[in-house]
């Protein structure tokens, strides 16, 4: 089974809600999401995302087993990681690129554990979080996807991923749902 990892920052919530709204109710993979949060971020991201999808949405907890068709969100102030067991984990270690949760922590731990079963998606946002993680995903045979910078509210994250990662797919947000559904159902590479 593949796993879809999604990361974003400024403008990422809008892109994410549009993406999940386009997913079918029989979506074939778990979605694990990191959106940068700050102290004044509402603690209701789960409800905000749930309003746009029929898929179940919840904040991730230590030891969660990712199930196909479910959306797991990184809780505020915790990195979301993939443990060696393949289960989700929470980590309150140092910030990465000034953020906790950080996209790179999720992407790199997933690449190490799940290799070619990982699809990493970078959405709108500032700075370059997610780029190192996409590089790690591709190095292990996974797939990297980037929201088109021209379609991003804040294009820094997608732009840096384009410069340093050479992603497999660059997509407008309106096409991301169909692309992600196709990638979720594909056989892992190699």
Secondary structure as the mmCIF struct_conf table of DSSP 4:
data_model
#
loop_
_struct_conf.conf_type_id
_struct_conf.id
_struct_conf.beg_label_comp_id
_struct_conf.beg_label_asym_id
_struct_conf.beg_label_seq_id
_struct_conf.end_label_comp_id
_struct_conf.end_label_asym_id
_struct_conf.end_label_seq_id
STRN STRN1 UNK A 3 UNK A 8
TURN_TY1_P TURN_TY1_P1 UNK A 10 UNK A 11
HELX_RH_AL_P HELX_RH_AL_P1 UNK A 12 UNK A 21
TURN_TY1_P TURN_TY1_P2 UNK A 22 UNK A 22
BEND BEND1 UNK A 23 UNK A 23
TURN_TY1_P TURN_TY1_P3 UNK A 25 UNK A 26
BEND BEND2 UNK A 29 UNK A 29
STRN STRN2 UNK A 30 UNK A 35
TURN_TY1_P TURN_TY1_P4 UNK A 39 UNK A 40
BEND BEND3 UNK A 41 UNK A 41
BEND BEND4 UNK A 43 UNK A 43
HELX_RH_AL_P HELX_RH_AL_P2 UNK A 45 UNK A 50
TURN_TY1_P TURN_TY1_P5 UNK A 51 UNK A 52
BEND BEND5 UNK A 54 UNK A 55
STRN STRN3 UNK A 56 UNK A 59
TURN_TY1_P TURN_TY1_P6 UNK A 62 UNK A 63
HELX_LH_PP_P HELX_LH_PP_P1 UNK A 64 UNK A 66
TURN_TY1_P TURN_TY1_P7 UNK A 68 UNK A 69
STRN STRN4 UNK A 70 UNK A 73
HELX_LH_PP_P HELX_LH_PP_P2 UNK A 74 UNK A 75
TURN_TY1_P TURN_TY1_P8 UNK A 76 UNK A 77
STRN STRN5 UNK A 79 UNK A 82
TURN_TY1_P TURN_TY1_P9 UNK A 84 UNK A 85
BEND BEND6 UNK A 86 UNK A 86
STRN STRN6 UNK A 88 UNK A 91
STRN STRN7 UNK A 96 UNK A 96
TURN_TY1_P TURN_TY1_P10 UNK A 97 UNK A 98
STRN STRN8 UNK A 99 UNK A 99
BEND BEND7 UNK A 100 UNK A 101
HELX_RH_AL_P HELX_RH_AL_P3 UNK A 103 UNK A 114
HELX_RH_3T_P HELX_RH_3T_P1 UNK A 115 UNK A 117
STRN STRN9 UNK A 118 UNK A 122
BEND BEND8 UNK A 124 UNK A 124
BEND BEND9 UNK A 126 UNK A 127
TURN_TY1_P TURN_TY1_P11 UNK A 129 UNK A 130
HELX_RH_AL_P HELX_RH_AL_P4 UNK A 131 UNK A 139
TURN_TY1_P TURN_TY1_P12 UNK A 140 UNK A 141
STRN STRN10 UNK A 143 UNK A 147
HELX_RH_3T_P HELX_RH_3T_P2 UNK A 149 UNK A 151
BEND BEND10 UNK A 153 UNK A 154
HELX_RH_AL_P HELX_RH_AL_P5 UNK A 156 UNK A 165
BEND BEND11 UNK A 168 UNK A 168
STRN STRN11 UNK A 169 UNK A 171
HELX_RH_AL_P HELX_RH_AL_P6 UNK A 173 UNK A 185
BEND BEND12 UNK A 186 UNK A 186
HELX_LH_PP_P HELX_LH_PP_P3 UNK A 187 UNK A 189
#
